[in-house]
Amino acid sequence: MDAVQSYLAYAAPRGALDRLLEHERILFCCQSRLLAAVWVRSERARSKLGDDEMPERLVGACTTLGEALHLIAQRSPTLLVTTQLLESGSGLDLIVEAKRLVPELRSLLFLQFDHPTLLEEAVRTHSDGILLESEMGSGHLMAAIRIISQGGMYLEPRIARVLHGSRRLNDPGLTRRELEVMQQVVMGLNDREIGAVLHLATDTIKHHLKQVYHKLNAHNRTRAAIALVLMGLIEPPHPLLPDPS
């Protein structure tokens, strides 16, 4: 199943996906120019705009790494959605280069294959969300965007299960409480929600996270959470699917 076609199928007018994305500035990069054009037309139709107008939340749709980097530099998107395969370049390389340009840019990567070597390479991009195209329609897209929009990370559970414990490194020396906090991070909770679950103040959660980052030499919660999943020190995320209603 093509990731772009699946995205369009879930982006119905006034749908839940639209509500999640209403405050984003999105750049979509895929392999097919036809599907990129269809995506733009779909966005225009939902916004009731003419052929020469661009929806406010749409930075652009393109098919090559070079085009995407140009749009990122010129138009400052907040969310990059890309597929593994592009017309020129790869989605994995695009995310790495995009985050060098705009470190705070959030990204969602669709993978066509689930080979362990590819999954490990995808994780090294530090994408905020990684999904398999084959899992489209199961609800993971909605869950991923919801969590990413809140500043969390989303590693599709099938990917996480393959990679869990695959990287054997020295024990970083995290405390039991720090591991408890990171287990909630990998489930997609923000600081306030983690505090509610663990009955701790938000400032205490922030302190534990800083300690984790220091011990792992990680720059943010996404990198720290993925590192701990790969090391097998915390459990991979369970399916975080939206309410079917």
N, C-alpha and C positions, 0 to 999 in steps of 0.2 A: 504493500500500500504506500502510495506516495505521500510524503509528509505534508507537502503544500496542499494537496487535494484534501487531506484529512483536516488540516487547519481550517480551510475554507468551509468544510462541512460543519465545523463546530462554531463558526463565527456568524451565526444567524442574527438577524436584526433583533435588538433588545435582548439578546441571549446572555447567558451567564458569562461567557468568554468576553463579550463586549464590555460588560460591567467591570470585569477584572482589569481590562486594558484601557479603560477610558482616560486614565491620567498618564499613560505611557506615550513615549515617542518611539515608534517602532521602525526598525530597519529589517527587512526580510530579504535573505539571500539564498537562492536555490539554484539548481542546475538548469532548469528549463526556462527559457525566455517566455514561452507561451504561458506557463503557469505563473510566472512573475507578473505578466501583464494582466492575467485573469484576477490575480490577487488585488492589484491596484484598482481594477474596475469594480471588484466586489466591495472594496472599501469606499469607493466613490458612491456606489449605489446605496449603501447603508447610510451614508451621510447626505444623500440626496444632492450630490454635487454634479456639475457638468464635466465634460470630458477634459477640459483644460484646467480643472481645479484639483487641488490636492487636499485630502482630509488632514485635519490638524494633527491627528495622532500618527500619521504615516510619514516617516522620513523618506522612505523610498523602498523599491523592490528591485533587486539586481541579480546578476548571475555570475559575477566574477569577483575574485578577491580584490582586485584593483579598484573596481567600481565601488565596492563596499567601503574600503578604506577612505576613498575620496569623500563619500557621503558622510562617513563618521566624522572626518575632520571638518567638513563644511556645515553639517546640520545638527550635530550633537544629539544623537538618539540616546534614549535611556535604556532601551532593550534591543538586543540583537538576536534575531531568530534565524538560524542557518542550518542547512543540511550538510551532511558529511561530504557529498559530492557536489561540486560546482562546475560550471562551464569552463572556468579557468581557475586553478588553485583548488584548495580544499577548505571546507568549513572549519576544520581543526586549526589549520594555519591562520585562518581569518580571525578566530577568537583570540589566539595568542597575540597577533599583531594589533587587533582592536583594543585589547586590554592594555597594551603598551601605550597606545595613544590616549585612551580614556580609562584609567584604572577603575573608576567607579561604574563603568558600563556593565550592566547585567546581560547575561547571555543564556540562550537555550539552544542546545545542539541536538539534532536528530541524527542518529546513526542508522545506516542501512543494514549493517552486519553486526553480529555479537561475538566475533572472534576475540578471545582474551587479549591478544596483542593489541588489537584495535581499541578495546575498552581501556586498557592501560594507557595508551597514547591519548585517548580522549580525556581521561582523568587528569593527565598532565597539562592540559590546556587551562585547567582551573575554571572551566565553564560553571556557571551557577546552576545549570540544570542539564542533565543528559538523559535522553530518551531514545528508545528503539522505535523505528518506524512501524515495526510489526506489532507494537503494543498500542498503536493508535486506535481509538475507539473504546479503550478499556477505562478511560477516565483519568489516565496519568497526565494528559496535557493540562487539564483543568487544575489538577493538584499541583503540578509543577509551576504553572504561572501564578497561582495563588501564593505559593510559598516564596517564589522568587520575588514577587512584588512586595513582600513583607521583609525582604532582606535576607531570606534564608537560602538554603541550597536544596536541590532535589536530584538525587541519584536514583533513577528508576530501579525498583527493587530487584528485577531480574539481573540488571547489570551489577548491582551491589552484591548479590549472592555469588555471582561468578568471581568477583574480585575480593570478597571478604577473606582476610588472612593471607592474601597472595604476596604481601611484601613483608619479609622478615627483617626487622631492624632491632637495634638495641632498645630496651624498655626505656621510654622517656621519663619515667618516674612520676606519672600523674597520680594524684591522690584519688581515693574512692569518690569523694565529692566532685572533683574535677571530671572524672569519668561519667558520673551521673549527669552533670551539666551537659557534657558533650553528647551523651546519649539522647538528650532532649533536643539538642541542636540538630542532630542528624535526622530527627523526626520532623524537623521543619518549624519548631517553636521559636518565637522571638524571646528576648530577655524577660519581658513582663510575664509571658506565658510560662516560661521555665520557672520563674520565681513562684508562681502560683502552684505549679505541680510539686516543687520541692520545698515549698513553704519557706522561701528565702527572699530577702529584699532584693530589688533589682540591682542596687549598687553592689551587693554581694555577688550576684551572678556576673556582673561586669568584672569584678576582681578575679573571680575564678577563670573567666575567659582570658584575661590578660596573662595569668599564670600559665595557662595552657599554650597560648601563642608563644610565650617565651620558651617553654620547654620543648616545643616542637619546631621552633624557628619558623612559625607560620605567620602570615600577614593578616589573615582574617579567619572568620568562623568556617567559611566554605573549605578552605585549604586544610584547616585543622581537622574538621569532621571527616573529610575524605581520607586524610592520612591515617586517622585512627581506624576507619573501616578497613582500609587496606592492611593495616597491621593486625587486624583481628581483635583490637582492644575494646571496641564497642560493636554492637550488633548493627547490621545494615537496616535501613528503613523498611518497615512493613508497608504494604500497599496503602497509600494515603489517598483514597478515592473520595470524590465529592459525593454529597448526598444526592441519590438518584432523582429526588424530587426537584 
